[in-house]
Amino acid sequence: MNMEAKAIAKYVRMSPIKLISVADLVRGKDLKEALTILKFTPGKGSEIVEKVVKSAAANAENNFNMNPDALYVAEVYAHKGPTMKRWRAGAQGRASKILKRTSHVGVTLKERVKE
């Protein structure tokens, strides 16, 4: 049986470029190893991805009765969300554009099949 547990954080106030590099670190890793990597990775992006991984792990354990020791990170993504557009006073009476980017972060956990 191919069970999977998911968790998604939408409209995270961080650029997807900053989150993608963190997501690449944990893709395919065991749950405990992924959480250890995220704990010791500097930057706010690792905190956000760690929170989503923990949420997916809680979903797996509580909703699907999956074994937490057999879980691994099957999918991690950080897609682009809507961009908030803001303006700031620029030189010589002009306006400068400020783009405040958002992201959607998703994690899928699956159980490793022991042969």
Beta strands, then each sheet from edge to edge (+ up, - down):
strand 1: 4-12
strand 2: 71-80
strand 3: 84-89
strand 4: 95-100
strand 5: 103-111
sheet 1: 1+ 5- 2+
sheet 2: 3+ 4-
end
